[in-house]
Amino acid sequence: MEKNRSFQYHIQITARDLWGFSMYHSNKGYLGVFNVLFTLAALWLLVTRWGDFNIPYRLLLLVCVLMFTVWQPFLLYLKARKQARTAVIKEPVDMTFSEEGLAVMQGGEKKEASWEQVGSVEYMRGQLIIYMSRNRAFLLPDRVTGQEKEELCQLIRDQVPKGRRKSRAGVLSGRRTGDRKDRVYPGVCTGPGNQGTCQQPHLYHCAAV
């Protein structure tokens, strides 16, 4: 295994990044299954029973069809756009990943954490999410990692037990080099504990959103 691997990134989070993150958390797991089934059921009734319903019921079914396909994404985008204007998000973040862990620099403040202090790492379409705890996370978009994405993912696979890695696209799957028995470590906050207003896990760049 290659030693002393290190990756440095200068990150500027955008409203689109925040929107993708919010959509991911609003439609993951059982909640996502419910949203899909609810929408399909409403669409099926709207199409097959159109002649049996009066105008108010048709409008109600139409609202149900659009609730998770149009209305929810629209509201989450408005929220993400507002969130992107806050000082903590507008401030760029410098992150360094190495064999020892990760270091975060923002606004002249530097914080470090070992890999054992990382709660979990997930990959959604377009970005890595590094959770320090259940409600604090770093976003690392693909446009930032570029051609180093696979090398960085290999570092994560080598350092983070399989039980703390999740990826729909299989980006973080695979056996770690020198894999040890999977253990689950509690997420550790590595910066000031300012709480934000997100219902999703707070984005954490030396301060929570």
N, CA, C and O of each residue as an XYZ file, in Angstrom:
836
protein
N       0.842     -1.190      0.000
C       0.000      0.000      0.000
C       0.882      1.246      0.000
O       1.885      1.299      0.712
N       0.513      2.238     -0.791
C       1.275      3.460     -0.878
C       1.173      4.225      0.432
O       0.084      4.400      0.978
N       2.330      4.684      0.936
C       2.372      5.381      2.208
C       2.357      6.891      1.975
O       2.628      7.390      0.883
N       2.015      7.612      3.099
C       2.079      9.071      3.097
C       1.236      9.711      2.001
O       1.604     10.751      1.455
N       0.112      9.092      1.683
C      -0.791      9.711      0.719
C      -1.424     10.948      1.339
O      -1.777     10.951      2.518
N      -1.563     11.991      0.544
C      -2.143     13.235      1.043
C      -2.878     13.942     -0.092
O      -2.381     14.008     -1.217
N      -4.056     14.465      0.206
C      -4.852     15.168     -0.789
C      -5.338     16.480     -0.181
O      -5.874     16.500      0.928
N      -5.150     17.560     -0.905
C      -5.556     18.878     -0.426
C      -6.578     19.490     -1.381
O      -6.424     19.431     -2.601
N      -7.633     20.084     -0.796
C      -8.694     20.658     -1.620
C      -9.146     22.005     -1.072
O      -9.245     22.212      0.138
N      -9.416     22.903     -1.997
C      -9.989     24.213     -1.672
C     -11.450     24.157     -2.092
O     -11.751     24.023     -3.278
N     -12.361     24.258     -1.128
C     -13.773     23.988     -1.376
C     -14.625     25.239     -1.197
O     -14.549     25.922     -0.176
N     -15.421     25.517     -2.192
C     -16.428     26.570     -2.108
C     -17.795     25.926     -2.352
O     -18.141     25.586     -3.484
N     -18.550     25.768     -1.289
C     -19.852     25.115     -1.381
C     -20.856     26.046     -2.048
O     -20.903     27.239     -1.746
N     -21.663     25.492     -2.962
C     -22.657     26.264     -3.685
C     -24.070     25.847     -3.264
O     -24.268     24.858     -2.558
N     -25.042     26.637     -3.723
C     -26.442     26.306     -3.434
C     -26.810     24.951     -4.036
O     -27.597     24.202     -3.457
N     -26.242     24.642     -5.189
C     -26.530     23.351     -5.831
C     -26.003     22.190     -4.980
O     -26.658     21.152     -4.881
N     -24.832     22.355     -4.369
C     -24.287     21.314     -3.493
C     -25.210     21.087     -2.298
O     -25.510     19.949     -1.938
N     -25.654     22.188     -1.689
C     -26.529     22.097     -0.530
C     -27.882     21.484     -0.907
O     -28.461     20.709     -0.146
N     -28.368     21.844     -2.091
C     -29.644     21.308     -2.558
C     -29.555     19.795     -2.768
O     -30.453     19.054     -2.366
N     -28.469     19.341     -3.399
C     -28.277     17.908     -3.596
C     -28.188     17.164     -2.281
O     -28.726     16.065     -2.142
N     -27.505     17.765     -1.310
C     -27.366     17.172      0.018
C     -28.735     17.064      0.699
O     -29.058     16.035      1.294
N     -29.542     18.141      0.607
C     -30.871     18.133      1.217
C     -31.790     17.123      0.545
O     -32.546     16.423      1.219
N     -31.729     17.045     -0.788
C     -32.549     16.071     -1.511
C     -32.163     14.650     -1.129
O     -33.029     13.788     -0.985
N     -30.879     14.404     -0.965
C     -30.384     13.082     -0.585
C     -30.962     12.662      0.761
O     -31.424     11.532      0.918
N     -30.935     13.575      1.732
C     -31.425     13.235      3.062
C     -32.944     13.204      3.147
O     -33.503     12.552      4.028
N     -33.607     13.894      2.251
C     -35.066     13.898      2.264
C     -35.658     12.675      1.564
O     -36.855     12.410      1.680
N     -34.827     11.937      0.845
C     -35.338     10.809      0.060
C     -34.532      9.527      0.257
O     -34.557      8.640     -0.596
N     -33.824      9.428      1.368
C     -33.037      8.233      1.613
C     -33.810      7.256      2.498
O     -34.680      7.652      3.274
N     -33.482      6.002      2.367
C     -34.068      4.983      3.225
C     -35.568      4.819      3.034
O     -36.082      4.961      1.925
N     -36.272      4.516      4.135
C     -37.707      4.267      4.081
C     -38.488      5.506      3.657
O     -39.547      5.397      3.039
N     -37.965      6.681      3.989
C     -38.647      7.907      3.605
C     -38.712      8.036      2.088
O     -39.738      8.428      1.533
N     -37.607      7.702      1.424
C     -37.592      7.752     -0.032
C     -38.548      6.749     -0.646
O     -39.219      7.048     -1.633
N     -38.614      5.559     -0.064
C     -39.542      4.534     -0.555
C     -40.982      5.016     -0.417
O     -41.791      4.849     -1.330
N     -41.295      5.616      0.736
C     -42.642      6.139      0.959
C     -42.970      7.228     -0.060
O     -44.065      7.238     -0.622
N     -42.035      8.142     -0.302
C     -42.274      9.227     -1.252
C     -42.603      8.688     -2.650
O     -43.513      9.177     -3.320
N     -41.844      7.671     -3.072
C     -42.057      7.086     -4.397
C     -43.407      6.386     -4.466
O     -44.165      6.593     -5.414
N     -43.718      5.553     -3.463
C     -44.981      4.821     -3.463
C     -46.177      5.769     -3.376
O     -47.193      5.558     -4.037
N     -46.050      6.794     -2.569
C     -47.127      7.781     -2.428
C     -47.395      8.477     -3.762
O     -48.547      8.644     -4.163
N     -46.331      8.878     -4.437
C     -46.472      9.567     -5.722
C     -47.065      8.647     -6.781
O     -47.944      9.058     -7.540
N     -46.587      7.397     -6.837
C     -47.102      6.454     -7.831
C     -48.570      6.119     -7.590
O     -49.355      5.992     -8.530
N     -48.931      5.978     -6.305
C     -50.327      5.669     -5.986
C     -51.244      6.822     -6.403
O     -52.313      6.603     -6.973
N     -50.817      8.036     -6.114
C     -51.621      9.196     -6.497
C     -51.719      9.316     -8.013
O     -52.779      9.636     -8.552
N     -50.600      9.055     -8.700
C     -50.603      9.128    -10.168
C     -51.507      8.047    -10.764
O     -52.234      8.305    -11.723
N     -51.462      6.848    -10.203
C     -52.294      5.750    -10.691
C     -53.782      6.081    -10.540
O     -54.570      5.843    -11.455
N     -54.159      6.626     -9.391
C     -55.549      7.008     -9.170
C     -55.966      8.136    -10.108
O     -57.087      8.156    -10.617
N     -55.055      9.063    -10.324
C     -55.357     10.202    -11.185
C     -55.611      9.756    -12.623
O     -56.489     10.289    -13.301
N     -54.836      8.776    -13.081
C     -54.952      8.310    -14.466
C     -56.119      7.340    -14.650
O     -56.883      7.459    -15.607
N     -56.254      6.386    -13.738
C     -57.250      5.324    -13.927
C     -58.647      5.690    -13.435
O     -59.634      5.118    -13.897
N     -58.740      6.636    -12.501
C     -60.052      6.982    -11.936
C     -60.448      8.418    -12.231
O     -61.280      8.993    -11.529
N     -59.857      8.998    -13.264
C     -60.109     10.404    -13.582
C     -61.614     10.688    -13.732
O     -62.108     11.679    -13.195
N     -62.317      9.856    -14.432
C     -63.740     10.087    -14.672
C     -64.610      9.866    -13.455
O     -65.758     10.309    -13.439
N     -64.092      9.183    -12.416
C     -64.887      8.893    -11.225
C     -64.839     10.008    -10.186
O     -65.670     10.054     -9.279
N     -63.861     10.910    -10.321
C     -63.679     11.956     -9.316
C     -64.168     13.304     -9.824
O     -64.114     13.596    -11.018
N     -64.648     14.124     -8.882
C     -65.016     15.484     -9.246
C     -63.766     16.378     -9.238
O     -62.671     15.920     -8.912
N     -63.938     17.627     -9.592
C     -62.793     18.523     -9.755
C     -61.964     18.683     -8.474
O     -60.738     18.626     -8.557
N     -62.570     18.881     -7.291
C     -61.753     19.000     -6.069
C     -60.858     17.790     -5.817
O     -59.702     17.952     -5.426
N     -61.379     16.564     -6.038
C     -60.583     15.360     -5.828
C     -59.465     15.255     -6.872
O     -58.362     14.800     -6.565
N     -59.755     15.672     -8.087
C     -58.714     15.660     -9.119
C     -57.581     16.610     -8.745
O     -56.405     16.279     -8.893
N     -57.947     17.788     -8.262
C     -56.926     18.761     -7.850
C     -56.116     18.230     -6.670
O     -54.903     18.428     -6.601
N     -56.797     17.553     -5.743
C     -56.096     16.985     -4.596
C     -55.086     15.939     -5.034
O     -53.957     15.924     -4.544
N     -55.481     15.063     -5.953
C     -54.563     14.039     -6.456
C     -53.404     14.670     -7.219
O     -52.271     14.196     -7.139
N     -53.690     15.737     -7.955
C     -52.635     16.426     -8.689
C     -51.616     17.020     -7.726
O     -50.411     16.964     -7.973
N     -52.106     17.591     -6.626
C     -51.208     18.124     -5.594
C     -50.348     17.004     -5.010
O     -49.154     17.194     -4.779
N     -50.952     15.839     -4.770
C     -50.208     14.693     -4.231
C     -49.106     14.236     -5.181
O     -48.004     13.893     -4.752
N     -49.421     14.235     -6.493
C     -48.423     13.830     -7.485
C     -47.250     14.799     -7.514
O     -46.100     14.386     -7.664
N     -47.542     16.083     -7.372
C     -46.502     17.114     -7.482
C     -45.762     17.369     -6.168
O     -44.732     18.043     -6.159
N     -46.276     16.838     -5.067
C     -45.723     17.157     -3.753
C     -44.240     16.820     -3.629
O     -43.439     17.656     -3.210
N     -43.876     15.575     -4.000
C     -42.485     15.141     -3.848
C     -41.676     15.246     -5.141
O     -40.455     15.091     -5.129
N     -42.358     15.508     -6.249
C     -41.652     15.596     -7.530
C     -41.320     17.033     -7.927
O     -40.347     17.272     -8.642
N     -42.125     17.986     -7.465
C     -41.911     19.390     -7.828
C     -41.823     20.294     -6.606
O     -40.870     21.060     -6.459
N     -42.822     20.204     -5.729
C     -42.912     21.140     -4.618
C     -41.763     20.965     -3.624
O     -41.116     21.942     -3.249
N     -41.505     19.727     -3.197
C     -40.409     19.502     -2.248
C     -39.060     19.942     -2.800
O     -38.348     20.679     -2.119
N     -38.672     19.516     -4.023
C     -37.391     19.984     -4.569
C     -37.305     21.506     -4.666
O     -36.251     22.090     -4.418
N     -38.417     22.143     -5.029
C     -38.426     23.604     -5.150
C     -38.185     24.273     -3.796
O     -37.382     25.201     -3.697
N     -38.875     23.807     -2.758
C     -38.699     24.382     -1.431
C     -37.289     24.149     -0.894
O     -36.694     25.031     -0.274
N     -36.764     22.945     -1.141
C     -35.412     22.650     -0.676
C     -34.375     23.499     -1.404
O     -33.363     23.885     -0.819
N     -34.624     23.789     -2.673
C     -33.686     24.649     -3.409
C     -33.723     26.070     -2.861
O     -32.675     26.698     -2.709
N     -34.912     26.585     -2.563
C     -35.003     27.926     -1.984
C     -34.252     27.990     -0.652
O     -33.565     28.967     -0.353
N     -34.399     26.930      0.135
C     -33.706     26.869      1.421
C     -32.194     26.802      1.224
O     -31.440     27.466      1.936
N     -31.752     25.996      0.255
C     -30.316     25.866     -0.013
C     -29.736     27.176     -0.523
O     -28.627     27.553     -0.144
N     -30.476     27.873     -1.378
C     -29.988     29.148     -1.905
C     -29.827     30.175     -0.790
O     -28.866     30.945     -0.779
N     -30.778     30.182      0.152
C     -30.682     31.083      1.300
C     -29.513     30.697      2.194
O     -28.786     31.556      2.693
N     -29.342     29.397      2.387
C     -28.271     28.887      3.232
C     -26.900     29.196      2.639
O     -25.944     29.460      3.368
N     -26.814     29.162      1.309
C     -25.531     29.413      0.643
C     -25.060     30.846      0.811
O     -23.886     31.144      0.593
N     -25.971     31.742      1.198
C     -25.611     33.145      1.379
C     -25.082     33.440      2.775
O     -24.600     34.541      3.041
N     -25.173     32.450      3.674
C     -24.696     32.674      5.032
C     -23.176     32.745      5.064
O     -22.498     32.185      4.202
N     -22.654     33.434      6.059
C     -21.207     33.681      6.145
C     -20.400     32.384      6.222
O     -19.339     32.278      5.607
N     -20.896     31.393      6.976
C     -20.130     30.167      7.182
C     -20.019     29.350      5.900
O     -19.033     28.640      5.706
N     -21.019     29.440      5.022
C     -20.959     28.710      3.761
C     -20.180     29.493      2.711
O     -19.467     28.898      1.903
N     -20.303     30.803      2.712
C     -19.592     31.628      1.739
C     -18.087     31.603      1.967
O     -17.310     31.847      1.044
N     -17.673     31.304      3.210
C     -16.242     31.236      3.525
C     -15.663     29.928      2.980
O     -16.110     28.855      3.383
N     -14.673     29.989      2.066
C     -14.079     28.758      1.514
C     -13.426     27.905      2.602
O     -13.031     28.407      3.654
N     -13.326     26.632      2.329
C     -12.738     25.677      3.270
C     -11.579     24.960      2.594
O     -11.685     24.558      1.435
N     -10.480     24.800      3.307
C      -9.343     24.014      2.834
C      -9.298     22.727      3.643
O      -9.195     22.754      4.869
N      -9.378     21.591      2.936
C      -9.352     20.296      3.603
C      -8.169     19.476      3.123
O      -7.838     19.467      1.937
N      -7.541     18.790      4.057
C      -6.413     17.912      3.758
C      -6.718     16.521      4.288
O      -7.050     16.358      5.462
N      -6.607     15.521      3.425
C      -6.808     14.126      3.803
C      -5.470     13.411      3.749
O      -4.719     13.561      2.785
N      -5.169     12.633      4.784
C      -3.909     11.889      4.822
C      -4.138     10.562      5.520
O      -5.260     10.249      5.920
N      -3.076      9.782      5.667
C      -3.176      8.499      6.359
C      -3.597      8.684      7.818
O      -4.219      7.797      8.401
N      -3.262      9.826      8.404
C      -3.555     10.068      9.815
C      -4.987     10.529     10.058
O      -5.546     10.289     11.129
N      -5.582     11.190      9.069
C      -6.926     11.714      9.253
C      -7.185     12.889      8.332
O      -6.695     12.920      7.203
N      -7.949     13.848      8.806
C      -8.232     15.017      7.996
C      -8.037     16.291      8.798
O      -8.211     16.315     10.017
N      -7.670     17.354      8.083
C      -7.489     18.667      8.689
C      -8.350     19.654      7.915
O      -8.439     19.596      6.688
N      -8.982     20.561      8.653
C      -9.875     21.544      8.052
C      -9.431     22.938      8.449
O      -9.208     23.218      9.627
N      -9.304     23.811      7.461
C      -8.926     25.203      7.707
C     -10.002     26.103      7.129
O     -10.354     25.998      5.954
N     -10.521     26.989      7.969
C     -11.514     27.950      7.507
C     -11.407     29.215      8.349
O     -11.412     29.167      9.579
N     -11.310     30.347      7.656
C     -11.251     31.617      8.359
C     -10.101     31.722      9.337
O     -10.236     32.361     10.381
N      -8.972     31.109      9.022
C      -7.809     31.174      9.893
C      -7.830     30.189     11.043
O      -6.892     30.159     11.839
N      -8.869     29.386     11.153
C      -8.968     28.391     12.217
C      -8.751     26.998     11.653
O      -9.357     26.632     10.646
N      -7.895     26.227     12.291
C      -7.591     24.884     11.824
C      -8.013     23.862     12.864
O      -7.745     24.014     14.056
N      -8.682     22.812     12.385
C      -9.099     21.708     13.241
C      -8.683     20.406     12.586
O      -8.693     20.287     11.361
N      -8.318     19.434     13.401
C      -7.877     18.135     12.897
C      -8.672     17.017     13.558
O      -9.161     17.161     14.679
N      -8.792     15.905     12.847
C      -9.485     14.727     13.379
C      -8.840     13.482     12.795
O      -8.438     13.470     11.631
N      -8.743     12.444     13.600
C      -8.235     11.164     13.103
C      -9.365     10.438     12.393
O     -10.529     10.821     12.514
N      -9.027      9.389     11.652
C     -10.051      8.618     10.959
C     -10.998      7.944     11.937
O     -12.166      7.729     11.613
N     -10.523      7.612     13.113
C     -11.391      6.978     14.099
C     -12.428      7.947     14.645
O     -13.442      7.526     15.203
N     -12.180      9.240     14.488
C     -13.147     10.241     14.927
C     -14.199     10.546     13.869
O     -15.159     11.271     14.132
N     -14.019      9.992     12.675
C     -15.003     10.182     11.615
C     -16.163      9.215     11.842
O     -15.964      8.004     11.932
N     -17.375      9.762     11.935
C     -18.531      8.907     12.193
C     -18.807      7.951     11.048
O     -18.955      6.749     11.267
N     -18.881      8.477      9.811
C     -19.113      7.656      8.634
C     -18.826      8.483      7.388
O     -18.716      9.707      7.446
N     -18.708      7.790      6.262
C     -18.501      8.459      4.973
C     -19.498      7.882      3.980
O     -19.614      6.664      3.841
N     -20.218      8.763      3.288
C     -21.193      8.326      2.293
C     -20.902      9.029      0.970
O     -20.381     10.144      0.931
N     -21.257      8.335     -0.108
C     -21.139      8.963     -1.429
C     -22.514      9.006     -2.077
O     -23.139      7.971     -2.308
N     -22.975     10.220     -2.367
C     -24.180     10.400     -3.154
C     -23.748     10.910     -4.515
O     -22.594     11.300     -4.692
N     -24.638     10.914     -5.456
C     -24.279     11.333     -6.800
C     -23.717     12.755     -6.792
O     -24.431     13.718     -6.513
N     -22.431     12.866     -7.101
C     -21.821     14.186     -7.229
C     -20.990     14.656     -6.070
O     -20.283     15.655     -6.199
N     -21.042     13.970     -4.918
C     -20.237     14.443     -3.799
C     -20.080     13.411     -2.689
O     -20.934     12.548     -2.482
N     -18.971     13.530     -1.992
C     -18.715     12.745     -0.796
C     -19.250     13.507      0.406
O     -19.200     14.736      0.451
N     -19.766     12.758      1.384
C     -20.239     13.363      2.625
C     -19.457     12.724      3.763
O     -19.544     11.515      3.981
N     -18.690     13.536      4.491
C     -17.913     13.032      5.620
C     -18.615     13.460      6.892
O     -18.607     14.639      7.248
N     -19.224     12.504      7.578
C     -19.961     12.807      8.802
C     -19.029     12.735     10.008
O     -18.353     11.730     10.230
N     -19.007     13.810     10.773
C     -18.274     13.796     12.028
C     -19.179     13.322     13.168
O     -18.702     12.829     14.190
N     -20.474     13.479     12.977
C     -21.475     12.974     13.908
C     -22.778     12.869     13.123
O     -22.788     13.092     11.913
N     -23.853     12.540     13.781
C     -25.119     12.370     13.072
C     -25.619     13.677     12.463
O     -26.336     13.657     11.463
N     -25.248     14.806     13.052
C     -25.800     16.071     12.577
C     -24.742     17.077     12.134
O     -25.014     18.274     12.049
N     -23.527     16.583     11.850
C     -22.487     17.463     11.343
C     -21.687     16.742     10.262
O     -21.271     15.594     10.422
N     -21.488     17.455      9.161
C     -20.837     16.801      8.026
C     -20.101     17.806      7.152
O     -20.412     18.997      7.146
N     -19.112     17.295      6.410
C     -18.412     18.053      5.377
C     -18.880     17.564      4.012
O     -19.096     16.366      3.824
N     -19.037     18.466      3.071
C     -19.346     18.096      1.691
C     -18.099     18.257      0.839
O     -17.377     19.247      0.953
N     -17.853     17.271     -0.018
C     -16.706     17.308     -0.913
C     -17.183     16.969     -2.326
O     -17.230     15.794     -2.692
N     -17.538     17.987     -3.130
C     -18.079     17.749     -4.477
C     -17.055     17.126     -5.422
O     -15.851     17.334     -5.274
N     -17.549     16.358     -6.393
C     -16.688     15.722     -7.390
C     -15.900     16.740     -8.203
O     -14.780     16.457     -8.626
N     -16.468     17.915     -8.425
C     -15.766     18.928     -9.224
C     -14.486     19.390     -8.521
O     -13.576     19.918     -9.160
N     -14.423     19.187     -7.200
C     -13.237     19.578     -6.433
C     -12.185     18.474     -6.467
O     -11.003     18.747     -6.675
N     -12.611     17.227     -6.263
C     -11.648     16.118     -6.235
C     -11.125     15.785     -7.628
O      -9.986     15.340     -7.769
N     -11.954     15.998     -8.670
C     -11.509     15.795    -10.041
C     -10.958     14.402    -10.296
O     -11.577     13.401     -9.935
N      -9.783     14.348    -10.923
C      -9.176     13.071    -11.287
C      -8.629     12.313    -10.071
O      -8.294     11.134    -10.178
N      -8.537     12.983     -8.920
C      -8.044     12.329     -7.709
C      -9.149     11.613     -6.945
O      -8.901     11.033     -5.888
N     -10.345     11.651     -7.468
C     -11.480     11.087     -6.747
C     -11.262      9.622     -6.380
O     -11.479      9.242     -5.229
N     -10.842      8.801     -7.322
C     -10.660      7.383     -7.052
C      -9.537      7.148     -6.038
O      -9.657      6.288     -5.166
N      -8.450      7.910     -6.152
C      -7.351      7.770     -5.188
C      -7.793      8.155     -3.789
O      -7.433      7.495     -2.814
N      -8.583      9.237     -3.689
C      -9.096      9.643     -2.382
C     -10.033      8.584     -1.822
O      -9.973      8.274     -0.632
N     -10.899      8.025     -2.661
C     -11.812      6.979     -2.212
C     -11.053      5.742     -1.746
O     -11.475      5.063     -0.809
N      -9.929      5.450     -2.403
C      -9.113      4.315     -1.975
C      -8.522      4.571     -0.594
O      -8.455      3.664      0.236
N      -8.093      5.809     -0.349
C      -7.588      6.173      0.978
C      -8.682      5.978      2.024
O      -8.429      5.447      3.106
N      -9.893      6.409      1.695
C     -11.011      6.257      2.623
C     -11.317      4.780      2.853
O     -11.574      4.369      3.985
N     -11.289      3.979      1.784
C     -11.536      2.540      1.943
C     -10.474      1.898      2.831
O     -10.768      0.974      3.589
N      -9.245      2.388      2.733
C      -8.162      1.823      3.531
C      -8.267      2.211      5.008
O      -7.827      1.465      5.882
N      -8.850      3.374      5.280
C      -8.830      3.908      6.644
C     -10.155      3.796      7.391
O     -10.174      3.782      8.622
N     -11.251      3.716      6.661
C     -12.571      3.686      7.303
C     -13.174      2.293      7.158
O     -13.306      1.802      6.037
N     -13.546      1.641      8.266
C     -14.133      0.295      8.196
C     -15.370      0.268      7.302
O     -16.081      1.265      7.174
N     -15.613     -0.876      6.693
C     -16.713     -1.023      5.743
C     -18.058     -0.642      6.352
O     -18.924     -0.094      5.670
N     -18.230     -0.939      7.650
C     -19.485     -0.625      8.318
C     -19.775      0.856      8.420
O     -20.910      1.250      8.690
N     -18.767      1.678      8.206
C     -18.955      3.132      8.280
C     -18.834      3.779      6.908
O     -18.643      4.991      6.806
N     -18.946      2.971      5.844
C     -18.912      3.500      4.476
C     -20.207      3.112      3.772
O     -20.699      1.995      3.928
N     -20.754      4.048      2.995
C     -21.986      3.773      2.261
C     -21.935      4.486      0.932
O     -21.562      5.657      0.856
N     -22.315      3.765     -0.131
C     -22.271      4.366     -1.460
C     -23.268      3.674     -2.364
O     -23.197      2.461     -2.558
N     -24.203      4.439     -2.922
C     -25.169      3.875     -3.850
C     -24.500      3.415     -5.133
O     -24.918      2.429     -5.739
N     -23.460      4.130     -5.546
C     -22.795      3.819     -6.810
C     -21.635      2.844     -6.626
O     -20.943      2.523     -7.592
N     -21.415      2.371     -5.405
C     -20.326      1.444     -5.158
C     -18.958      2.097     -5.106
O     -17.939      1.406     -5.106
N     -18.926      3.430     -5.062
C     -17.644      4.147     -5.078
C     -16.811      3.829     -3.852
O     -15.585      3.756     -3.938
N     -17.461      3.637     -2.710
C     -16.731      3.399     -1.465
C     -16.761      1.936     -1.045
O     -16.333      1.608      0.062
N     -17.256      1.053     -1.903
C     -17.300     -0.360     -1.556
C     -15.950     -0.995     -1.840
O     -15.053     -0.364     -2.400
N     -15.821     -2.239     -1.450
C     -14.550     -2.936     -1.680
C     -13.844     -3.224     -0.376
O     -14.145     -2.622      0.654
N     -12.904     -4.147     -0.426
C     -12.165     -4.548      0.764
C     -11.023     -3.589      1.021
O     -10.282     -3.235      0.104
N     -10.879     -3.175      2.244
C      -9.789     -2.291      2.602
C      -8.478     -3.066      2.669
O      -8.466     -4.238      3.048
N      -7.392     -2.427      2.308
C      -6.071     -3.030      2.447
C      -5.761     -3.184      3.922
O      -5.850     -2.218      4.680
N      -5.391     -4.406      4.342
C      -5.090     -4.635      5.749
C      -6.300     -4.409      6.627
O      -6.175     -3.887      7.735
N      -7.466     -4.793      6.150
C      -8.721     -4.520      6.850
C      -8.701     -5.156      8.231
O      -8.310     -6.310      8.411
N      -9.137     -4.360      9.194
C      -9.276     -4.905     10.538
C     -10.755     -5.073     10.827
O     -11.588     -4.637     10.032
N     -11.093     -5.680     11.917
C     -12.489     -5.920     12.242
C     -13.245     -4.599     12.313
O     -12.799     -3.648     12.955
N     -14.397     -4.553     11.643
C     -15.180     -3.320     11.631
C     -15.610     -2.944     13.043
O     -16.069     -3.772     13.830
N     -15.442     -1.663     13.323
C     -15.909     -1.125     14.585
C     -16.659      0.153     14.287
O     -16.389      0.818     13.287
N     -17.599      0.500     15.149
C     -18.344      1.732     14.973
C     -17.926      2.715     16.053
O     -18.071      2.437     17.243
N     -17.408      3.864     15.638
C     -16.968      4.894     16.561
C     -17.982      6.035     16.567
O     -18.546      6.372     15.526
N     -18.211      6.620     17.720
C     -19.128      7.758     17.746
C     -18.525      8.934     17.011
O     -17.314      9.146     17.063
N     -19.369      9.710     16.319
C     -18.885     10.900     15.637
C     -18.390     11.907     16.654
O     -19.001     12.060     17.712
N     -17.302     12.595     16.362
C     -16.715     13.558     17.280
C     -16.698     14.923     16.631
O     -16.226     15.073     15.504
N     -17.211     15.921     17.333
C     -17.200     17.292     16.841
C     -15.805     17.869     17.015
O     -15.240     17.780     18.105
N     -15.231     18.459     15.963
C     -13.858     18.927     16.033
C     -13.739     20.441     15.915
O     -12.653     20.952     15.638
N     -14.815     21.153     16.117
C     -14.761     22.608     16.015
C     -15.789     23.215     16.926
O     -16.394     22.510     17.734
N     -16.007     24.531     16.815
C     -17.000     25.179     17.662
C     -18.385     24.609     17.435
O     -18.726     24.234     16.313
N     -19.180     24.541     18.477
C     -20.469     23.873     18.407
C     -21.622     24.771     18.079
O     -22.688     24.620     18.675
N     -21.471     25.697     17.165
C     -22.579     26.562     16.766
C     -23.626     25.746     16.038
O     -23.328     25.073     15.051
N     -24.836     25.808     16.522
C     -25.895     25.031     15.911
C     -26.613     25.855     14.865
O     -26.790     27.062     15.028
N     -27.029     25.201     13.786
C     -27.711     25.913     12.719
C     -29.185     25.581     12.708
O     -29.719     25.072     13.693
N     -29.842     25.862     11.607
C     -31.284     25.687     11.532
C     -31.693     24.575     10.573
O     -32.886     24.353     10.365
N     -30.712     23.862      9.975
C     -31.048     22.796      9.027
C     -31.752     21.658      9.747
O     -31.403     21.337     10.883
N     -32.722     21.052      9.114
C     -33.308     19.835      9.650
C     -32.465     18.639      9.258
O     -32.467     17.621      9.952
N     -31.739     18.752      8.144
C     -30.799     17.722      7.766
C     -29.538     17.901      8.623
O     -29.411     18.913      9.313
N     -28.594     16.929      8.591
C     -27.358     17.100      9.327
C     -26.698     18.430      8.979
O     -26.606     18.805      7.810
N     -26.239     19.143     10.018
C     -25.638     20.450      9.807
C     -24.329     20.320      9.036
O     -23.486     19.493      9.383
N     -24.156     21.109      8.017
C     -22.891     21.121      7.306
C     -21.870     21.743      8.231
O     -22.142     22.758      8.872
N     -20.718     21.151      8.304
C     -19.777     21.521      9.355
C     -18.442     21.910      8.748
O     -17.662     21.052      8.334
N     -18.186     23.200      8.698
C     -16.934     23.710      8.167
C     -16.291     24.577      9.245
O     -16.225     25.799      9.113
N     -15.823     23.939     10.302
C     -15.309     24.607     11.493
C     -16.412     25.313     12.249
O     -16.185     25.834     13.340
N     -17.586     25.335     11.690
C     -18.774     25.832     12.395
C     -19.979     25.259     11.686
O     -19.962     25.098     10.465
N     -21.009     24.953     12.419
C     -22.187     24.348     11.800
C     -23.002     25.409     11.102
O     -23.000     26.583     11.472
N     -23.700     24.952     10.076
C     -24.592     25.862      9.372
C     -25.820     26.100     10.230
O     -26.717     26.842      9.831
